[in-house]
């Protein structure tokens, strides 16, 4: 079945360093790849997304890259801050032929001050 | 404006009881999704509504799970004869467009504990 694998499960960085989280998806029909940030006990919130017709997208300190051939996409956070500490989820979904969004298992990011 | 609202925030039930979880999506949002999130895991898709039509229920784990959205706005997820493995956070999300490849707006979830 469809799945999304996410690595690493835990990531600890020093404030100001960069953090990279990687995901691989199995459904070649996926064409939308969002990233959500979830703080403890709170709702997931969209931080950035990318569609399959684009290879890279950037929003201030956050960027996402997509390699459709390898079915691989990554989240890059630069100049990390303590408030970036949270769990990050990647996800993949199709536009047609299905309504599921498949989430990765999450990466717990710790930014040490 | 108001976001997605879920109630109750916490629910404790004894094994075998029935429970009903409510989701108020953002007004005018066509799409509504239900997810189950186990501790330390990502959300797992349960079901999808486009207005009042349940177009995908492939993620419902058993026939004890039932969802409805009769007027195309508020949705209810019902779990009958609850089991301990049903303990999880149940998240609802909505989006304005009739497709899954759009940003979803999540509620805070209902944390269900089955004793």
Boltz contact constraints between the chains, C-beta under 6 A:
constraints:
  - contact:
      token1: [A, 31]
      token2: [B, 101]
      max_distance: 6.0
  - contact:
      token1: [A, 32]
      token2: [B, 101]
      max_distance: 6.0
  - contact:
      token1: [A, 43]
      token2: [B, 106]
      max_distance: 6.0
  - contact:
      token1: [A, 43]
      token2: [B, 108]
      max_distance: 6.0
  - contact:
      token1: [A, 44]
      token2: [B, 106]
      max_distance: 6.0
  - contact:
      token1: [A, 46]
      token2: [B, 103]
      max_distance: 6.0
  - contact:
      token1: [A, 89]
      token2: [B, 42]
      max_distance: 6.0
  - contact:
      token1: [A, 93]
      token2: [B, 100]
      max_distance: 6.0
  - contact:
      token1: [A, 93]
      token2: [B, 101]
      max_distance: 6.0
  - contact:
      token1: [A, 95]
      token2: [B, 99]
      max_distance: 6.0
  - contact:
      token1: [A, 95]
      token2: [B, 101]
      max_distance: 6.0
  - contact:
      token1: [A, 99]
      token2: [B, 48]
      max_distance: 6.0
  - contact:
      token1: [A, 99]
      token2: [B, 55]
      max_distance: 6.0
  - contact:
      token1: [A, 99]
      token2: [B, 56]
      max_distance: 6.0
  - contact:
      token1: [A, 99]
      token2: [B, 100]
      max_distance: 6.0
  - contact:
      token1: [A, 100]
      token2: [B, 45]
      max_distance: 6.0
  - contact:
      token1: [A, 101]
      token2: [B, 100]
      max_distance: 6.0
  - contact:
      token1: [A, 103]
      token2: [B, 42]
      max_distance: 6.0
  - contact:
      token1: [A, 103]
      token2: [B, 43]
      max_distance: 6.0
  - contact:
      token1: [A, 104]
      token2: [B, 42]
      max_distance: 6.0
  - contact:
      token1: [A, 105]
      token2: [B, 41]
      max_distance: 6.0
  - contact:
      token1: [A, 105]
      token2: [B, 42]
      max_distance: 6.0
  - contact:
      token1: [A, 106]
      token2: [B, 42]
      max_distance: 6.0
